[in-house]
Amino acid sequence: MLPNSARLKSSFDFARTTKGRRFSSDALTGYLLITNEDQPAKLGLIVGKSVGNSVTRHRIARQIRHAAKAKVLSMPAGSLLVVRATRKPTNAFYETQTLMQKVTA
């Protein structure tokens, strides 16, 4: 699980991050914004109702968090990353790893 300091929480941070660089895979879209702030890298998730019911959405969110944890903690300070599930991925863990390779490249 991600530490509390590595989670994106405010709607303002989500809004400004989704205007940053965009990366996509089949079912996931990632947005990256590197700020000049001296805070640890943060991850935010957007998994809407169009993806599935509550159980499905939470399972996908857990898989995304697990797959992105190591990469987020190693990103430079001030990085903000939002991962949006646009539809139900066949394998959220694998797709997140693929997306994170694009983001960190």
Rosetta blueprint (number, residue, H / E / L):
1 M L
2 L L
3 P L
4 N H
5 S H
6 A H
7 R E
8 L L
9 K L
10 S L
11 S H
12 F H
13 D H
14 F H
15 A H
16 R H
17 T H
18 T L
19 K L
20 G L
21 R E
22 R E
23 F E
24 S E
25 S L
26 D L
27 A L
28 L E
29 T E
30 G E
31 Y E
32 L E
33 L E
34 I E
35 T L
36 N L
37 E L
38 D L
39 Q L
40 P L
41 A L
42 K E
43 L E
44 G E
45 L E
46 I E
47 V E
48 G L
49 K H
50 S H
51 V H
52 G L
53 N L
54 S H
55 V H
56 T H
57 R H
58 H H
59 R H
60 I H
61 A H
62 R H
63 Q H
64 I H
65 R H
66 H H
67 A H
68 A H
69 K H
70 A H
71 K H
72 V H
73 L H
74 S H
75 M L
76 P L
77 A L
78 G L
79 S E
80 L E
81 L E
82 V E
83 V E
84 R E
85 A E
86 T L
87 R L
88 K L
89 P L
90 T L
91 N L
92 A H
93 F H
94 Y H
95 E H
96 T H
97 Q H
98 T H
99 L H
100 M H
101 Q H
102 K H
103 V H
104 T H
105 A L
